[in-house]
Amino acid sequence: MEDEPKVKKEEQATGPATGWMGAIEEQYRKIKENAETYPYVWGSYIVVYGGFALWTTYRWIKLRKTEDRVRALQARLRQLVEAEESASTAASVEKKPLPSAPGKQPPSSASPADKTPN
Protein backbone atom coordinates (compact mmCIF):
# COMPACT_ATOMS: atom_id res chain seq x y z
CA MET A 1 0.00 0.00 0.00
CA GLU A 2 2.93 2.29 0.61
CA ASP A 3 4.01 1.89 -3.03
CA GLU A 4 0.79 3.35 -4.45
CA PRO A 5 1.18 6.85 -2.96
CA LYS A 6 4.86 6.82 -3.95
CA VAL A 7 3.95 6.02 -7.57
CA LYS A 8 1.31 8.76 -7.63
CA LYS A 9 3.78 11.27 -6.22
CA GLU A 10 6.33 10.31 -8.91
CA GLU A 11 3.71 10.74 -11.63
CA GLN A 12 2.72 14.12 -10.29
CA ALA A 13 6.34 15.22 -9.99
CA THR A 14 7.21 14.28 -13.57
CA GLY A 15 3.86 15.39 -14.97
CA PRO A 16 1.95 13.69 -17.75
CA ALA A 17 4.18 12.07 -20.37
CA THR A 18 4.02 13.84 -23.70
CA GLY A 19 4.83 12.54 -27.14
CA TRP A 20 5.98 9.14 -28.21
CA MET A 21 8.94 9.10 -25.83
CA GLY A 22 6.58 9.49 -22.89
CA ALA A 23 4.35 6.71 -24.23
CA ILE A 24 7.36 4.39 -24.52
CA GLU A 25 8.44 5.20 -20.97
CA GLU A 26 4.91 4.55 -19.72
CA GLN A 27 4.74 1.16 -21.47
CA TYR A 28 8.17 0.25 -20.09
CA ARG A 29 7.04 1.13 -16.58
CA LYS A 30 3.89 -0.99 -16.93
CA ILE A 31 5.84 -3.96 -18.25
CA LYS A 32 8.41 -3.64 -15.49
CA GLU A 33 5.70 -3.61 -12.82
CA ASN A 34 4.00 -6.62 -14.39
CA ALA A 35 7.32 -8.51 -14.55
CA GLU A 36 7.99 -7.76 -10.90
CA THR A 37 4.46 -8.86 -9.98
CA TYR A 38 4.49 -12.11 -12.01
CA PRO A 39 8.12 -13.26 -12.23
CA TYR A 40 7.31 -16.92 -12.99
CA VAL A 41 5.14 -16.04 -15.95
CA TRP A 42 7.86 -13.83 -17.42
CA GLY A 43 10.44 -16.50 -16.65
CA SER A 44 8.43 -19.06 -18.57
CA TYR A 45 8.16 -16.64 -21.50
CA ILE A 46 11.93 -16.24 -21.49
CA VAL A 47 12.46 -20.00 -21.37
CA VAL A 48 9.95 -20.80 -24.11
CA TYR A 49 10.76 -17.99 -26.52
CA GLY A 50 14.48 -18.18 -25.73
CA GLY A 51 14.41 -21.89 -26.54
CA PHE A 52 12.56 -21.19 -29.74
CA ALA A 53 15.15 -18.55 -30.67
CA LEU A 54 18.00 -20.98 -29.96
CA TRP A 55 16.38 -23.71 -32.06
CA THR A 56 15.77 -21.26 -34.93
CA THR A 57 19.39 -20.10 -34.76
CA TYR A 58 20.61 -23.71 -34.79
CA ARG A 59 18.50 -24.57 -37.83
CA TRP A 60 19.58 -21.37 -39.62
CA ILE A 61 23.26 -22.20 -39.10
CA LYS A 62 22.71 -25.78 -40.23
CA LEU A 63 20.93 -24.53 -43.37
CA ARG A 64 23.81 -22.16 -44.17
CA LYS A 65 26.35 -24.98 -43.79
CA THR A 66 24.27 -27.22 -46.05
CA GLU A 67 24.04 -24.49 -48.68
CA ASP A 68 27.81 -23.99 -48.53
CA ARG A 69 28.37 -27.73 -49.04
CA VAL A 70 25.96 -27.75 -51.99
CA ARG A 71 27.72 -24.75 -53.58
CA ALA A 72 31.10 -26.49 -53.18
CA LEU A 73 29.77 -29.69 -54.75
CA GLN A 74 28.22 -27.74 -57.63
CA ALA A 75 31.51 -25.95 -58.29
CA ARG A 76 33.37 -29.27 -58.24
CA LEU A 77 30.83 -30.83 -60.60
CA ARG A 78 31.06 -27.81 -62.90
CA GLN A 79 34.87 -28.22 -63.03
CA LEU A 80 34.57 -31.93 -63.79
CA VAL A 81 32.10 -31.28 -66.60
CA GLU A 82 34.33 -28.59 -68.08
CA ALA A 83 37.35 -30.92 -67.91
CA GLU A 84 35.37 -33.73 -69.55
CA GLU A 85 34.12 -31.44 -72.31
CA SER A 86 37.61 -30.12 -73.02
CA ALA A 87 38.96 -33.68 -73.11
CA SER A 88 36.22 -34.81 -75.49
CA THR A 89 36.75 -31.84 -77.82
CA ALA A 90 40.50 -32.53 -77.83
CA ALA A 91 39.84 -36.20 -78.65
CA SER A 92 37.41 -35.32 -81.45
CA VAL A 93 39.98 -32.97 -83.00
CA GLU A 94 42.56 -35.80 -83.00
CA LYS A 95 40.14 -38.32 -84.56
CA LYS A 96 39.11 -36.08 -87.44
CA PRO A 97 39.44 -38.14 -90.67
CA LEU A 98 41.86 -36.97 -93.32
CA PRO A 99 40.24 -35.86 -96.56
CA SER A 100 40.32 -38.73 -99.06
CA ALA A 101 41.55 -38.56 -102.64
CA PRO A 102 38.86 -37.69 -105.21
CA GLY A 103 38.57 -41.17 -106.72
CA LYS A 104 38.85 -43.24 -103.57
CA GLN A 105 36.11 -44.17 -101.16
CA PRO A 106 36.78 -44.61 -97.46
CA PRO A 107 36.91 -48.24 -96.38
CA SER A 108 33.53 -49.49 -95.24
CA SER A 109 33.10 -51.10 -91.88
CA ALA A 110 30.92 -53.90 -93.27
CA SER A 111 32.63 -57.18 -94.03
CA PRO A 112 32.42 -58.71 -97.54
CA ALA A 113 30.27 -61.55 -96.21
CA ASP A 114 27.58 -59.02 -95.26
CA LYS A 115 27.36 -57.80 -98.83
CA THR A 116 24.95 -60.15 -100.53
CA PRO A 117 23.55 -59.47 -103.97
CA ASN A 118 19.89 -58.62 -104.10
N, CA, C and O atoms as CSV, one atom per row, in Angstrom:
chain,resi,resn,atom,element,x,y,z
A,1,MET,N,N,0.820,-1.180,0.000
A,1,MET,CA,C,0.000,0.000,0.000
A,1,MET,C,C,0.870,1.253,0.000
A,1,MET,O,O,0.466,2.303,-0.501
A,2,GLU,N,N,2.055,1.131,0.561
A,2,GLU,CA,C,2.926,2.289,0.605
A,2,GLU,C,C,3.426,2.649,-0.794
A,2,GLU,O,O,3.743,3.807,-1.065
A,3,ASP,N,N,3.495,1.651,-1.681
A,3,ASP,CA,C,4.008,1.890,-3.029
A,3,ASP,C,C,3.069,2.761,-3.842
A,3,ASP,O,O,3.522,3.575,-4.647
A,4,GLU,N,N,1.765,2.601,-3.644
A,4,GLU,CA,C,0.794,3.352,-4.452
A,4,GLU,C,C,0.931,4.863,-4.295
A,4,GLU,O,O,0.971,5.568,-5.304
A,5,PRO,N,N,1.007,5.393,-3.064
A,5,PRO,CA,C,1.183,6.847,-2.956
A,5,PRO,C,C,2.522,7.299,-3.548
A,5,PRO,O,O,2.614,8.388,-4.114
A,6,LYS,N,N,3.552,6.467,-3.418
A,6,LYS,CA,C,4.860,6.825,-3.949
A,6,LYS,C,C,4.790,6.938,-5.477
A,6,LYS,O,O,5.364,7.856,-6.062
A,7,VAL,N,N,4.085,6.003,-6.114
A,7,VAL,CA,C,3.947,6.023,-7.567
A,7,VAL,C,C,3.172,7.261,-7.990
A,7,VAL,O,O,3.541,7.922,-8.961
A,8,LYS,N,N,2.109,7.580,-7.276
A,8,LYS,CA,C,1.312,8.762,-7.629
A,8,LYS,C,C,2.128,10.033,-7.464
A,8,LYS,O,O,2.022,10.952,-8.277
A,9,LYS,N,N,2.942,10.090,-6.417
A,9,LYS,CA,C,3.782,11.268,-6.218
A,9,LYS,C,C,4.797,11.411,-7.347
A,9,LYS,O,O,5.065,12.521,-7.808
A,10,GLU,N,N,5.372,10.266,-7.801
A,10,GLU,CA,C,6.328,10.309,-8.906
A,10,GLU,C,C,5.660,10.792,-10.184
A,10,GLU,O,O,6.237,11.581,-10.932
A,11,GLU,N,N,4.442,10.318,-10.434
A,11,GLU,CA,C,3.713,10.737,-11.630
A,11,GLU,C,C,3.407,12.233,-11.579
A,11,GLU,O,O,3.501,12.931,-12.588
A,12,GLN,N,N,3.045,12.706,-10.410
A,12,GLN,CA,C,2.722,14.124,-10.285
A,12,GLN,C,C,3.979,14.976,-10.418
A,12,GLN,O,O,3.933,16.081,-10.957
A,13,ALA,N,N,5.098,14.459,-9.926
A,13,ALA,CA,C,6.338,15.222,-9.989
A,13,ALA,C,C,6.833,15.330,-11.432
A,13,ALA,O,O,7.309,16.387,-11.847
A,14,THR,N,N,6.722,14.245,-12.193
A,14,THR,CA,C,7.206,14.277,-13.568
A,14,THR,C,C,6.173,14.872,-14.502
A,14,THR,O,O,6.524,15.346,-15.583
A,15,GLY,N,N,4.925,14.860,-14.119
A,15,GLY,CA,C,3.865,15.386,-14.967
A,15,GLY,C,C,3.437,14.350,-15.999
A,15,GLY,O,O,4.052,13.289,-16.105
A,16,PRO,N,N,2.407,14.646,-16.744
A,16,PRO,CA,C,1.948,13.691,-17.753
A,16,PRO,C,C,2.983,13.568,-18.872
A,16,PRO,O,O,3.556,14.559,-19.325
A,17,ALA,N,N,3.203,12.337,-19.300
A,17,ALA,CA,C,4.177,12.067,-20.371
A,17,ALA,C,C,3.627,12.597,-21.689
A,17,ALA,O,O,2.462,12.377,-22.022
A,18,THR,N,N,4.464,13.285,-22.419
A,18,THR,CA,C,4.024,13.840,-23.701
A,18,THR,C,C,4.817,13.203,-24.822
A,18,THR,O,O,5.986,12.855,-24.661
A,19,GLY,N,N,4.165,13.059,-25.952
A,19,GLY,CA,C,4.830,12.540,-27.145
A,19,GLY,C,C,5.070,11.049,-27.090
A,19,GLY,O,O,4.646,10.358,-26.164
A,20,TRP,N,N,5.746,10.584,-28.085
A,20,TRP,CA,C,5.985,9.139,-28.211
A,20,TRP,C,C,7.019,8.657,-27.205
A,20,TRP,O,O,6.963,7.506,-26.772
A,21,MET,N,N,7.949,9.502,-26.831
A,21,MET,CA,C,8.942,9.099,-25.831
A,21,MET,C,C,8.270,8.851,-24.488
A,21,MET,O,O,8.621,7.903,-23.786
A,22,GLY,N,N,7.323,9.678,-24.129
A,22,GLY,CA,C,6.583,9.487,-22.890
A,22,GLY,C,C,5.748,8.212,-22.933
A,22,GLY,O,O,5.641,7.501,-21.934
A,23,ALA,N,N,5.156,7.925,-24.093
A,23,ALA,CA,C,4.351,6.710,-24.233
A,23,ALA,C,C,5.232,5.468,-24.088
A,23,ALA,O,O,4.823,4.478,-23.482
A,24,ILE,N,N,6.437,5.528,-24.646
A,24,ILE,CA,C,7.356,4.393,-24.525
A,24,ILE,C,C,7.765,4.195,-23.072
A,24,ILE,O,O,7.811,3.066,-22.583
A,25,GLU,N,N,8.063,5.297,-22.378
A,25,GLU,CA,C,8.437,5.195,-20.969
A,25,GLU,C,C,7.298,4.636,-20.132
A,25,GLU,O,O,7.524,3.853,-19.210
A,26,GLU,N,N,6.077,5.038,-20.452
A,26,GLU,CA,C,4.905,4.550,-19.718
A,26,GLU,C,C,4.722,3.049,-19.943
A,26,GLU,O,O,4.456,2.311,-18.995
A,27,GLN,N,N,4.861,2.595,-21.181
A,27,GLN,CA,C,4.740,1.163,-21.466
A,27,GLN,C,C,5.842,0.382,-20.753
A,27,GLN,O,O,5.583,-0.687,-20.200
A,28,TYR,N,N,7.060,0.903,-20.763
A,28,TYR,CA,C,8.173,0.246,-20.085
A,28,TYR,C,C,7.879,0.109,-18.591
A,28,TYR,O,O,8.125,-0.941,-17.997
A,29,ARG,N,N,7.356,1.167,-17.994
A,29,ARG,CA,C,7.035,1.132,-16.577
A,29,ARG,C,C,5.976,0.083,-16.280
A,29,ARG,O,O,6.078,-0.644,-15.293
A,30,LYS,N,N,4.956,0.002,-17.134
A,30,LYS,CA,C,3.891,-0.993,-16.928
A,30,LYS,C,C,4.435,-2.413,-17.055
A,30,LYS,O,O,4.103,-3.289,-16.257
A,31,ILE,N,N,5.261,-2.625,-18.051
A,31,ILE,CA,C,5.837,-3.963,-18.250
A,31,ILE,C,C,6.742,-4.337,-17.084
A,31,ILE,O,O,6.729,-5.478,-16.622
A,32,LYS,N,N,7.520,-3.383,-16.615
A,32,LYS,CA,C,8.412,-3.640,-15.487
A,32,LYS,C,C,7.620,-4.007,-14.245
A,32,LYS,O,O,7.987,-4.943,-13.534
A,33,GLU,N,N,6.552,-3.296,-13.975
A,33,GLU,CA,C,5.698,-3.606,-12.817
A,33,GLU,C,C,5.080,-4.990,-12.955
A,33,GLU,O,O,5.026,-5.752,-11.990
A,34,ASN,N,N,4.612,-5.313,-14.163
A,34,ASN,CA,C,4.002,-6.617,-14.390
A,34,ASN,C,C,5.042,-7.722,-14.206
A,34,ASN,O,O,4.737,-8.762,-13.623
A,35,ALA,N,N,6.269,-7.509,-14.697
A,35,ALA,CA,C,7.318,-8.514,-14.548
A,35,ALA,C,C,7.693,-8.710,-13.088
A,35,ALA,O,O,7.984,-9.827,-12.658
A,36,GLU,N,N,7.686,-7.628,-12.331
A,36,GLU,CA,C,7.992,-7.757,-10.905
A,36,GLU,C,C,6.851,-8.435,-10.159
A,36,GLU,O,O,7.085,-9.117,-9.162
A,37,THR,N,N,5.623,-8.256,-10.628
A,37,THR,CA,C,4.464,-8.862,-9.980
A,37,THR,C,C,4.361,-10.346,-10.307
A,37,THR,O,O,4.035,-11.150,-9.434
A,38,TYR,N,N,4.637,-10.718,-11.556
A,38,TYR,CA,C,4.494,-12.106,-12.014
A,38,TYR,C,C,5.825,-12.624,-12.574
A,38,TYR,O,O,5.957,-12.798,-13.785
A,39,PRO,N,N,6.797,-12.867,-11.715
A,39,PRO,CA,C,8.123,-13.260,-12.233
A,39,PRO,C,C,8.132,-14.643,-12.893
A,39,PRO,O,O,8.898,-14.865,-13.831
A,40,TYR,N,N,7.295,-15.579,-12.420
A,40,TYR,CA,C,7.311,-16.924,-12.991
A,40,TYR,C,C,6.728,-16.940,-14.400
A,40,TYR,O,O,7.185,-17.686,-15.266
A,41,VAL,N,N,5.727,-16.119,-14.613
A,41,VAL,CA,C,5.139,-16.039,-15.953
A,41,VAL,C,C,6.182,-15.506,-16.932
A,41,VAL,O,O,6.376,-16.060,-18.014
A,42,TRP,N,N,6.848,-14.423,-16.536
A,42,TRP,CA,C,7.859,-13.834,-17.417
A,42,TRP,C,C,9.052,-14.771,-17.585
A,42,TRP,O,O,9.669,-14.820,-18.649
A,43,GLY,N,N,9.368,-15.507,-16.531
A,43,GLY,CA,C,10.444,-16.499,-16.648
A,43,GLY,C,C,10.107,-17.586,-17.635
A,43,GLY,O,O,10.960,-18.029,-18.403
A,44,SER,N,N,8.834,-18.024,-17.613
A,44,SER,CA,C,8.434,-19.061,-18.568
A,44,SER,C,C,8.450,-18.520,-19.998
A,44,SER,O,O,8.799,-19.241,-20.932
A,45,TYR,N,N,8.071,-17.247,-20.167
A,45,TYR,CA,C,8.160,-16.636,-21.498
A,45,TYR,C,C,9.605,-16.648,-21.995
A,45,TYR,O,O,9.882,-16.981,-23.147
A,46,ILE,N,N,10.509,-16.279,-21.102
A,46,ILE,CA,C,11.927,-16.236,-21.491
A,46,ILE,C,C,12.417,-17.631,-21.863
A,46,ILE,O,O,13.144,-17.794,-22.843
A,47,VAL,N,N,12.022,-18.635,-21.085
A,47,VAL,CA,C,12.463,-20.001,-21.369
A,47,VAL,C,C,11.890,-20.485,-22.699
A,47,VAL,O,O,12.619,-21.023,-23.532
A,48,VAL,N,N,10.587,-20.294,-22.900
A,48,VAL,CA,C,9.947,-20.796,-24.114
A,48,VAL,C,C,10.447,-20.065,-25.351
A,48,VAL,O,O,10.908,-20.692,-26.305
A,49,TYR,N,N,10.357,-18.745,-25.334
A,49,TYR,CA,C,10.760,-17.991,-26.525
A,49,TYR,C,C,12.267,-17.977,-26.705
A,49,TYR,O,O,12.749,-17.899,-27.835
A,50,GLY,N,N,13.025,-18.053,-25.611
A,50,GLY,CA,C,14.478,-18.180,-25.731
A,50,GLY,C,C,14.869,-19.507,-26.347
A,50,GLY,O,O,15.778,-19.574,-27.175
A,51,GLY,N,N,14.170,-20.580,-25.937
A,51,GLY,CA,C,14.413,-21.893,-26.536
A,51,GLY,C,C,14.064,-21.911,-28.004
A,51,GLY,O,O,14.779,-22.492,-28.820
A,52,PHE,N,N,12.965,-21.275,-28.333
A,52,PHE,CA,C,12.563,-21.189,-29.742
A,52,PHE,C,C,13.604,-20.415,-30.553
A,52,PHE,O,O,13.924,-20.795,-31.679
A,53,ALA,N,N,14.124,-19.342,-29.986
A,53,ALA,CA,C,15.150,-18.549,-30.674
A,53,ALA,C,C,16.426,-19.368,-30.854
A,53,ALA,O,O,17.057,-19.306,-31.909
A,54,LEU,N,N,16.808,-20.130,-29.839
A,54,LEU,CA,C,18.001,-20.978,-29.955
A,54,LEU,C,C,17.817,-22.040,-31.029
A,54,LEU,O,O,18.723,-22.275,-31.829
A,55,TRP,N,N,16.652,-22.685,-31.058
A,55,TRP,CA,C,16.380,-23.708,-32.063
A,55,TRP,C,C,16.410,-23.109,-33.464
A,55,TRP,O,O,16.978,-23.697,-34.384
A,56,THR,N,N,15.790,-21.923,-33.626
A,56,THR,CA,C,15.772,-21.255,-34.931
A,56,THR,C,C,17.192,-20.906,-35.365
A,56,THR,O,O,17.543,-21.073,-36.534
A,57,THR,N,N,18.001,-20.428,-34.442
A,57,THR,CA,C,19.388,-20.099,-34.761
A,57,THR,C,C,20.154,-21.347,-35.172
A,57,THR,O,O,20.924,-21.312,-36.131
A,58,TYR,N,N,19.952,-22.450,-34.459
A,58,TYR,CA,C,20.611,-23.712,-34.792
A,58,TYR,C,C,20.241,-24.167,-36.197
A,58,TYR,O,O,21.109,-24.541,-36.985
A,59,ARG,N,N,18.946,-24.135,-36.505
A,59,ARG,CA,C,18.499,-24.571,-37.831
A,59,ARG,C,C,19.026,-23.644,-38.923
A,59,ARG,O,O,19.383,-24.109,-40.006
A,60,TRP,N,N,19.080,-22.342,-38.656
A,60,TRP,CA,C,19.584,-21.370,-39.624
A,60,TRP,C,C,21.054,-21.656,-39.941
A,60,TRP,O,O,21.461,-21.651,-41.103
A,61,ILE,N,N,21.842,-21.903,-38.894
A,61,ILE,CA,C,23.264,-22.195,-39.098
A,61,ILE,C,C,23.431,-23.498,-39.876
A,61,ILE,O,O,24.267,-23.591,-40.775
A,62,LYS,N,N,22.635,-24.493,-39.526
A,62,LYS,CA,C,22.713,-25.780,-40.232
A,62,LYS,C,C,22.336,-25.605,-41.703
A,62,LYS,O,O,22.965,-26.209,-42.572
A,63,LEU,N,N,21.334,-24.799,-41.991
A,63,LEU,CA,C,20.932,-24.526,-43.373
A,63,LEU,C,C,22.059,-23.846,-44.136
A,63,LEU,O,O,22.343,-24.212,-45.277
A,64,ARG,N,N,22.703,-22.863,-43.522
A,64,ARG,CA,C,23.814,-22.158,-44.174
A,64,ARG,C,C,24.956,-23.118,-44.481
A,64,ARG,O,O,25.541,-23.053,-45.562
A,65,LYS,N,N,25.280,-24.006,-43.548
A,65,LYS,CA,C,26.350,-24.982,-43.786
A,65,LYS,C,C,25.984,-25.925,-44.926
A,65,LYS,O,O,26.832,-26.262,-45.752
A,66,THR,N,N,24.721,-26.352,-44.971
A,66,THR,CA,C,24.270,-27.225,-46.053
A,66,THR,C,C,24.367,-26.502,-47.390
A,66,THR,O,O,24.818,-27.086,-48.376
A,67,GLU,N,N,23.950,-25.243,-47.436
A,67,GLU,CA,C,24.041,-24.485,-48.677
A,67,GLU,C,C,25.487,-24.328,-49.119
A,67,GLU,O,O,25.780,-24.407,-50.312
A,68,ASP,N,N,26.394,-24.108,-48.177
A,68,ASP,CA,C,27.809,-23.991,-48.525
A,68,ASP,C,C,28.345,-25.294,-49.111
A,68,ASP,O,O,29.102,-25.283,-50.082
A,69,ARG,N,N,27.940,-26.435,-48.504
A,69,ARG,CA,C,28.374,-27.725,-49.037
A,69,ARG,C,C,27.830,-27.949,-50.442
A,69,ARG,O,O,28.542,-28.450,-51.313
A,70,VAL,N,N,26.572,-27.581,-50.667
A,70,VAL,CA,C,25.965,-27.752,-51.992
A,70,VAL,C,C,26.682,-26.882,-53.013
A,70,VAL,O,O,26.956,-27.334,-54.125
A,71,ARG,N,N,26.990,-25.640,-52.653
A,71,ARG,CA,C,27.719,-24.753,-53.577
A,71,ARG,C,C,29.089,-25.333,-53.927
A,71,ARG,O,O,29.510,-25.278,-55.083
A,72,ALA,N,N,29.788,-25.891,-52.930
A,72,ALA,CA,C,31.104,-26.488,-53.176
A,72,ALA,C,C,30.979,-27.691,-54.113
A,72,ALA,O,O,31.784,-27.859,-55.029
A,73,LEU,N,N,29.967,-28.522,-53.877
A,73,LEU,CA,C,29.767,-29.685,-54.753
A,73,LEU,C,C,29.392,-29.259,-56.166
A,73,LEU,O,O,29.843,-29.872,-57.133
A,74,GLN,N,N,28.578,-28.224,-56.301
A,74,GLN,CA,C,28.217,-27.739,-57.628
A,74,GLN,C,C,29.436,-27.198,-58.363
A,74,GLN,O,O,29.593,-27.435,-59.560
A,75,ALA,N,N,30.294,-26.475,-57.659
A,75,ALA,CA,C,31.510,-25.946,-58.286
A,75,ALA,C,C,32.417,-27.093,-58.727
A,75,ALA,O,O,32.994,-27.051,-59.813
A,76,ARG,N,N,32.541,-28.109,-57.885
A,76,ARG,CA,C,33.368,-29.267,-58.240
A,76,ARG,C,C,32.792,-30.002,-59.449
A,76,ARG,O,O,33.532,-30.404,-60.348
A,77,LEU,N,N,31.475,-30.173,-59.467
A,77,LEU,CA,C,30.827,-30.827,-60.601
A,77,LEU,C,C,31.008,-30.011,-61.870
A,77,LEU,O,O,31.262,-30.566,-62.940
A,78,ARG,N,N,30.879,-28.693,-61.755
A,78,ARG,CA,C,31.062,-27.807,-62.904
A,78,ARG,C,C,32.482,-27.955,-63.469
A,78,ARG,O,O,32.666,-27.987,-64.686
A,79,GLN,N,N,33.483,-28.045,-62.583
A,79,GLN,CA,C,34.865,-28.215,-63.030
A,79,GLN,C,C,35.052,-29.558,-63.721
A,79,GLN,O,O,35.733,-29.642,-64.743
A,80,LEU,N,N,34.450,-30.607,-63.169
A,80,LEU,CA,C,34.569,-31.934,-63.786
A,80,LEU,C,C,33.934,-31.958,-65.174
A,80,LEU,O,O,34.481,-32.546,-66.106
A,81,VAL,N,N,32.772,-31.311,-65.301
A,81,VAL,CA,C,32.099,-31.284,-66.602
A,81,VAL,C,C,32.932,-30.505,-67.612
A,81,VAL,O,O,33.065,-30.920,-68.763
A,82,GLU,N,N,33.492,-29.376,-67.182
A,82,GLU,CA,C,34.332,-28.594,-68.085
A,82,GLU,C,C,35.564,-29.377,-68.506
A,82,GLU,O,O,35.960,-29.322,-69.671
A,83,ALA,N,N,36.178,-30.107,-67.577
A,83,ALA,CA,C,37.348,-30.921,-67.907
A,83,ALA,C,C,36.971,-32.029,-68.874
A,83,ALA,O,O,37.717,-32.316,-69.811
A,84,GLU,N,N,35.823,-32.653,-68.658
A,84,GLU,CA,C,35.373,-33.728,-69.545
A,84,GLU,C,C,35.071,-33.192,-70.942
A,84,GLU,O,O,35.407,-33.824,-71.943
A,85,GLU,N,N,34.434,-32.024,-71.002
A,85,GLU,CA,C,34.123,-31.437,-72.308
A,85,GLU,C,C,35.399,-31.053,-73.059
A,85,GLU,O,O,35.500,-31.264,-74.267
A,86,SER,N,N,36.366,-30.491,-72.342
A,86,SER,CA,C,37.614,-30.117,-73.018
A,86,SER,C,C,38.368,-31.354,-73.485
A,86,SER,O,O,39.001,-31.334,-74.541
A,87,ALA,N,N,38.304,-32.435,-72.703
A,87,ALA,CA,C,38.959,-33.680,-73.113
A,87,ALA,C,C,38.260,-34.286,-74.324
A,87,ALA,O,O,38.920,-34.808,-75.223
A,88,SER,N,N,36.945,-34.222,-74.355
A,88,SER,CA,C,36.216,-34.806,-75.485
A,88,SER,C,C,36.411,-33.977,-76.748
A,88,SER,O,O,36.474,-34.538,-77.842
A,89,THR,N,N,36.506,-32.659,-76.625
A,89,THR,CA,C,36.753,-31.838,-77.815
A,89,THR,C,C,38.170,-32.056,-78.316
A,89,THR,O,O,38.398,-32.051,-79.526
A,90,ALA,N,N,39.133,-32.248,-77.412
A,90,ALA,CA,C,40.503,-32.526,-77.833
A,90,ALA,C,C,40.575,-33.879,-78.532
A,90,ALA,O,O,41.295,-34.025,-79.520
A,91,ALA,N,N,39.841,-34.865,-78.037
A,91,ALA,CA,C,39.842,-36.196,-78.646
A,91,ALA,C,C,39.160,-36.158,-80.014
A,91,ALA,O,O,39.603,-36.841,-80.937
A,92,SER,N,N,38.101,-35.381,-80.160
A,92,SER,CA,C,37.408,-35.319,-81.454
A,92,SER,C,C,38.261,-34.597,-82.487
A,92,SER,O,O,38.169,-34.908,-83.674
A,93,VAL,N,N,39.084,-33.648,-82.073
A,93,VAL,CA,C,39.985,-32.967,-83.003
A,93,VAL,C,C,41.043,-33.943,-83.491
A,93,VAL,O,O,41.411,-33.904,-84.665
A,94,GLU,N,N,41.548,-34.825,-82.617
A,94,GLU,CA,C,42.556,-35.803,-83.004
A,94,GLU,C,C,41.985,-36.858,-83.947
A,94,GLU,O,O,42.695,-37.315,-84.843
A,95,LYS,N,N,40.734,-37.257,-83.776
A,95,LYS,CA,C,40.137,-38.325,-84.560
A,95,LYS,C,C,39.535,-37.847,-85.877
A,95,LYS,O,O,38.933,-38.644,-86.597
A,96,LYS,N,N,39.682,-36.584,-86.204
A,96,LYS,CA,C,39.108,-36.079,-87.440
A,96,LYS,C,C,39.712,-36.828,-88.619
A,96,LYS,O,O,40.936,-36.910,-88.718
A,97,PRO,N,N,38.881,-37.387,-89.533
A,97,PRO,CA,C,39.443,-38.139,-90.666
A,97,PRO,C,C,40.125,-37.184,-91.656
A,97,PRO,O,O,39.728,-36.032,-91.832
A,98,LEU,N,N,41.180,-37.731,-92.297
A,98,LEU,CA,C,41.861,-36.965,-93.323
A,98,LEU,C,C,41.000,-36.947,-94.582
A,98,LEU,O,O,40.311,-37.925,-94.870
A,99,PRO,N,N,41.028,-35.875,-95.315
A,99,PRO,CA,C,40.236,-35.860,-96.556
A,99,PRO,C,C,40.774,-36.892,-97.533
A,99,PRO,O,O,41.986,-36.987,-97.725
A,100,SER,N,N,39.896,-37.662,-98.148
A,100,SER,CA,C,40.316,-38.734,-99.063
A,100,SER,C,C,40.554,-38.166,-100.463
A,100,SER,O,O,40.108,-37.071,-100.806
A,101,ALA,N,N,41.274,-38.958,-101.249
A,101,ALA,CA,C,41.547,-38.560,-102.642
A,101,ALA,C,C,40.247,-38.575,-103.414
A,101,ALA,O,O,39.327,-39.297,-103.029
A,102,PRO,N,N,40.126,-37.805,-104.497
A,102,PRO,CA,C,38.856,-37.691,-105.211
A,102,PRO,C,C,38.299,-39.002,-105.743
A,102,PRO,O,O,37.078,-39.153,-105.790
A,103,GLY,N,N,39.112,-39.937,-106.136
A,103,GLY,CA,C,38.575,-41.165,-106.722
A,103,GLY,C,C,38.401,-42.287,-105.734
A,103,GLY,O,O,37.810,-43.311,-106.077
A,104,LYS,N,N,38.885,-42.140,-104.536
A,104,LYS,CA,C,38.847,-43.242,-103.572
A,104,LYS,C,C,37.694,-43.059,-102.589
A,104,LYS,O,O,37.328,-41.942,-102.222
A,105,GLN,N,N,37.142,-44.187,-102.183
A,105,GLN,CA,C,36.108,-44.173,-101.157
A,105,GLN,C,C,36.735,-44.627,-99.837
A,105,GLN,O,O,37.668,-45.430,-99.840
A,106,PRO,N,N,36.240,-44.130,-98.734
A,106,PRO,CA,C,36.779,-44.608,-97.463
A,106,PRO,C,C,36.395,-46.063,-97.253
A,106,PRO,O,O,35.331,-46.492,-97.699
A,107,PRO,N,N,37.236,-46.816,-96.588
A,107,PRO,CA,C,36.915,-48.235,-96.378
A,107,PRO,C,C,35.638,-48.371,-95.553
A,107,PRO,O,O,35.435,-47.652,-94.575
A,108,SER,N,N,34.791,-49.296,-95.962
A,108,SER,CA,C,33.534,-49.487,-95.236
A,108,SER,C,C,33.773,-50.408,-94.056
A,108,SER,O,O,34.702,-51.215,-94.056
A,109,SER,N,N,32.947,-50.280,-93.080
A,109,SER,CA,C,33.104,-51.101,-91.881
A,109,SER,C,C,32.435,-52.454,-92.068
A,109,SER,O,O,32.693,-53.365,-91.281
A,110,ALA,N,N,31.603,-52.620,-93.059
A,110,ALA,CA,C,30.923,-53.900,-93.273
A,110,ALA,C,C,31.877,-54.903,-93.899
A,110,ALA,O,O,32.691,-54.555,-94.755
A,111,SER,N,N,31.769,-56.124,-93.472
A,111,SER,CA,C,32.625,-57.184,-94.030
A,111,SER,C,C,32.078,-57.640,-95.375
A,111,SER,O,O,30.897,-57.438,-95.654
A,112,PRO,N,N,32.905,-58.245,-96.209
A,112,PRO,CA,C,32.423,-58.710,-97.538
A,112,PRO,C,C,31.327,-59.769,-97.424
A,112,PRO,O,O,30.512,-59.894,-98.338
A,113,ALA,N,N,31.282,-60.524,-96.345
A,113,ALA,CA,C,30.267,-61.552,-96.209
A,113,ALA,C,C,28.882,-60.915,-96.029
A,113,ALA,O,O,27.863,-61.511,-96.378
A,114,ASP,N,N,28.866,-59.713,-95.486
A,114,ASP,CA,C,27.581,-59.020,-95.262
A,114,ASP,C,C,27.007,-58.515,-96.568
A,114,ASP,O,O,25.801,-58.291,-96.673
A,115,LYS,N,N,27.851,-58.336,-97.555
A,115,LYS,CA,C,27.355,-57.805,-98.827
A,115,LYS,C,C,26.821,-58.948,-99.679
A,115,LYS,O,O,27.598,-59.670,-100.304
A,116,THR,N,N,25.582,-59.108,-99.709
A,116,THR,CA,C,24.948,-60.146,-100.532
A,116,THR,C,C,24.215,-59.482,-101.674
A,116,THR,O,O,23.588,-58.440,-101.481
A,117,PRO,N,N,24.280,-60.056,-102.851
A,117,PRO,CA,C,23.551,-59.468,-103.969
A,117,PRO,C,C,22.053,-59.578,-103.763
A,117,PRO,O,O,21.573,-60.543,-103.169
A,118,ASN,N,N,21.342,-58.628,-104.234
A,118,ASN,CA,C,19.887,-58.622,-104.098
A,118,ASN,C,C,19.246,-59.532,-105.069
A,118,ASN,O,O,18.021,-59.648,-105.091
